[in-house]
Amino acid sequence: MTTEVILRADDVSKTFLSRTNMLKAPRAVHAVNHVNLEIHHGETFAIVGESGCGKSTLSRLLLDLIALSDGRVVFEDQNIATLRGSAKQAFRRKAQMIFQDPFSSLNPHITVADIIGEPIWLEGHLSRKARLEKVLDLMARVSLRPDKADLYPHEFSGGQRQRIGIARALAGDPKLIISDEPVSALDFSVQAQIINLLEALKHEFGLTLIIVAHDLVVVRHMSDRVAVMYLGQIVEIGPVEALYGAPLHPYTQSLLAAVPVSSPAECHERSAVEGDLPDAANVPTDCSFHPRCPFARDRCLTEESHLRVVGNGHQTACHFY
């Protein structure tokens, strides 16, 4: 891993309009709020948080799969929102996504060979024979038998379908892969296999990985740095060992306290976060976590909290860290 920045998010925001009643005006749902990130070449960067915190929306904004409401995303010094034509196609090859659901993300009407081979075909410079050879090679690299190339997605297990998705992401020779909850839809026995496969492929192909997850055990195993999201905002970010060893934000502390442990002696002194995630259409303008925070004080109810550096790349958005 180097300090070279491959992807940067500058004050990125996304607001959706949600209409729950045709007689009322639509509400503005703030899914991502003023997020700033730098992803370094060759690292594994994790984005974690509860369901509904905005992490999946952020991952799609980083790949321009949905349009920004504000801010910009810069990939290799290029603003991806301004890319057109061949430049946009080149970006699509360099930055790929592995989706959470390994079945709905695959076209059920074409074979595995065509699913994996489509990005290769779009490049247009390889012969049919060369494309097939690359497809079979990718299948072997993700531990899929090449003689299964003519089968359809429904003929594979969940873990095998996720391997197909990984092979498809690799087909365009990417530099960056974003993986949205890569193992959450899989059996526990298969999760470790997929995690180990992603780590091996990262080193083999020299990839930069962004992992979106709610499972903090998975994140700790495979990440270099971690960003914790709450209500569309980054509330803590830092090297994995620093964040897990000495979490500074009460929300991060609560998430770690909720991680299952193997023995009572390992139980965290901190308590898990209570209550439900607030309505994203009514995000507090002060500290967004204060309604659930056991340490909230008067300042938290009147002053917005921003990320501040506390040393060694560790940042937190808590007034009283």
Secondary structure, DSSP 8 states (H G I E B T S, - for coil): --S-EEEEEEEEEEEEEE-S-TTS--EEEEEEEEEEEEEETT-EEEEE--TTSSHHHHHHHHTTSS--SEEEEEETTEEGGG--HHHHHHHHHHEEEE-S-TTTTS-TTS-HHHHHHHHHHHH--S-HHHHHHHHHHHHHHTT--GGGTTS-GGGS-HHHHHHHHHHHHHTT--SEEEEESTTTTS-HHHHHHHHHHHHHHHHHHT-EEEEEES-HHHHHHH-SEEEEEETTEEEEEEEHHHHHHS--SHHHHHHHHTS--SSGGG--SS----S----GGG--SS-TTTTT-TT--HHHHHS----EEEETTEEE--TT-
